[in-house]
Amino acid sequence: MKTILRTVIFLCLAVTLRAGVARQPDTNTLWVETFATSADATNWTTSMRLAVENGRLTVTPGDSTQRAMSRYIEWNDAYPYFQFEYAVGTLVEGYKGFYFMPFFSSNGGYFPGRWTFDLRAWFPVLPSRPPFLLRVDIHGAVLRFDYFRVVKHPEDALLVTAEPAAKTTLATGDKIRFEAILKDRAMDVTVSVLTPSAVKLGGINADGYIQLVSADNGKTWTGELTVGKGLGTTEIRPGALIFKANVLGGEIGRLYTVNPWAIKP
């Protein structure tokens, strides 16, 4: 799978940003895709029904052949963070869930809020940083996207890093460091792990979450866990662990990311 993905990435040497995409609107943003007119839905290749409603991209899945959309994502080392935000609209009959390839599957259900990915951790071996193909498969619900963007410093974001930082595969004894970066001060931030594998990681308190602490009066929160024993014989693949930051106070309540590295027993 990784070999195929890298082949696709290398074959794509250029990308054209079209309607609704503002390039470098400020010093922190490489580009941002927002949705003001119906023309702003044309950046995606899809058989689903896309429409712009109230400043959001509304995506309605169809039958089994009409549930995917895709486009290329441009980025570089100076602007390595990819973010998007969405909400759930009307539910429709059938399986519930979505796939955001190459990053993760929701494993059923939805996790509305703001998602952040450090692309350097996902593509560490590439000698250059060509655009990559993002594919979104949606099942069982109408989703409404506020924006897609690539930035230098993410705002209102949950980030995860491995310690040692250079590791691409973790094992027992390695640490996972969490950092929640907030625009507005919060009263408290905890991190939950939303997969069955969470209980096997170790380092999670009896209440089922990781408590973060702040040293700057509530705008930056950090914490960590140590990968414990008891993983069994199954490797946790990249994207299998969904991390959710629960923010008490401030303007945003739900921040998400996933593990960009495998965890081996």
N, C-alpha and C positions, 0 to 999 in steps of 0.2 A: 504493500500500500504506500509506504513512504517513498519507494523507488518510483512508482507511478506518479505520485504527487510532485516529486522533484523534477521529473521529466516534463510534466505539464508546466511547472513554473519556469523552467529554462526555455521552453518553447515560446513563452510569452515575453517578448522583449520590450513591448511598449504598451501603453494604455491611453485611451482617450477619455477624458472626463467631459461629460456632456451636460445636458440640461439639469439645472438645479444644483450643480456642484460649484462651489466657490473655492478657487485655488488661493491659498495663503491669504485668507481674509485678515489674519493677524500673525504676529511673530511666533505664536505657539502652534499654529495649525497649518499642516501641509495642504489639506483640503477637507471640506465638510459638505456633505450631501444633505440638503434640506428639501422640504416639499411645500412649494407655494402654489404651483399651477399643475395642470394635468400633464404638461410636457415633462415634468420632473419625474414621472414614472418610467421614462424611456431608457434609463440607464441599465435596466435589468433585462436579461434574456429569460423569458418565462412563458409558460402556457397557462399560468394562473391569471386571475383577474386582479389587476393593479389599478388603484385609483388614488387620487389625492383628495383628502377630506380633512378640513380644518387644520391644515398644516402638517398632516401626517400622511405617510404612505400606507394605505389600507390594502392588505393582501388577503384575498379570498381563495382558498384551495378549491379544486374541483374534484374530478374522479381520480382514480389511481394513476392516470397519465398526466395529471395537471396539478402537481403538488410541489414543484421545484422552481426556484429562480436562481440566477447566477450572474456574477459580474466580477471583473478584476479589481483588486485592491492594490493601489500604489503606495509604497512606503520606502523609507531609507533609515540608516542608523541615526540620523539627526531627529527623525520623527518616527519613533518605533512603536507607538501605542495606538492600537485600533480600538475604537469605542462605538457602541450603538446602544440605543435605548428603545424599548417597545412596551406596549400594553396589550392585553388580551381583549378582543371584542366578542362577537357572537360565537357561541359554540355550535358546531354542527355534528351530525351523527358520525360515529366511527371512532377509530383509534385517536387518542389525544397525545400530542407530542410534536417535537420538531428536531431537525438535525441542522447543525451549523458547521459544515465541513470546510476546512480540515480540523476544526477545533473540538467539537463535542456533539453528543446526542443527549437530549433531555431525559431519555429513558422513560418516557411517558409524562404527561402533564406539562406545565409551563412555568417559567420563572421570570415574570415581568419585572423590569427594572433596568438598571444600567450595567452593561457588561464591558469589561476591559481586558485586553490581551497585550502582553509584551511580545511583539513579533520576533524579537531577537532570540527569545527562548524557544520559539516554535521552529525557527529556521536557522539554527546556529551554525550549520555546516556550509551554508551557501557562501561562495566567495564574493558574490555581488548580491544586491537586493532587488531583483526584478519583481514585478507585480505577481501576485498569486491569485488563483481562481477561488472565489468564495461561492459556495453553493448552499442555499437554504431550502430545506424540505419542510413543509408545514402540513400537519395532519389535524383535522378535527376542530379547527377554530380559525376565526378571522384575527389576524395580528395587525397591529398598527405601530409602525416604526416612526419615531420622532426624527432620527438622523442617523447617519453613519459618518465617521470622521477618523482621521489619522492625525495625532498630535505629538508634540515634543514632550510636554508634561501633562499627564492626565489630571482631570478635575473630577472630584467625586468618584473615586476609583478604589477598588480593592485589588491589590497586587500580591502575588506570591513569588518568592524566590527560594532557591535551594541553598543550603549552606553545608559544604562548600559551594560557592556560587557557580563554579565551572562544571559541576556535575550535571550530566544529562540523564542519568539513571540513579535513583535513590535506593537505599537499603536500610536495614535496621541500624539505628544509631544516627542516621543523618537527620538534619533539621529542616523543617519547612517554616519559613518566616513570612508573616502576614503584615501588610501595611495598608491601612485605610487612609486615603488622602482626601480631605473634605474641604469644600469651599467655605462652609459655615461651621462654626463650632457645634459639637455634639456633646451630650451628657454622658453617653456610654456607647461602646461598640463591642459586639461579640461576633464571632465567626462560627457558623454551623457548616457541617459537611453533609451534603444532601445525597448520599448514596449508601447502600448497605455496607460498603467497604470501610466506612468511617470508623466503625467500632473496632476495626482491626488495626488502625493506624497507631493507636496509643497516643498519649499526650492530651487526650480530651477529658475534661473534668466530668464529675459525676452527673452534672446537669446536661451534658451532651454538647458543649460548645467550648470554644477557646476564648478566653477573656483577653481583650486588648487593653493597653494602657496608653495614656497620652502624657507627653512631657511638654506640650506647648499649649496648654489650656484648651484642648479639645478639637484641634484641627487636624492633627496627625496622630494616628493610633497604630501601635505595633504589638506584636506578640509572636509566639512561635510554638511549635510542638516538635517532639522528637519521635521519629518513626520507631514504633515499638515492635516487639516480637508478636507472633500470632497471625501473620499474614497468610499462613497456609502455604500452598504450592502454586497459587495463581498470581501471576504478575498483574499489577494494576497498570493499564495502558494510559498513555497521555489522553487527557480529556475525560477520564472516567470519574473523576472526583469533582463535583460541583461545590465550590466554596461560596457561601453567602454571608455577607456582612450585614448584621442587623444594627441599624443606627438609631439611637434614641435621641431625639431632638434634631435640630438642623432642618434643612429643606428637603433632604432625600433620605429614604428609609431602607432601600434595598440595593445592594451592590453585589455583583457577581464576578467570578472568574473560575477557571479550571486549572488542573495541574498540567503543565507543559512537558513534564518528564514522566517516564515510567518509574514505578516503584516495584522492585523485585523482592521476593521473600528471602 
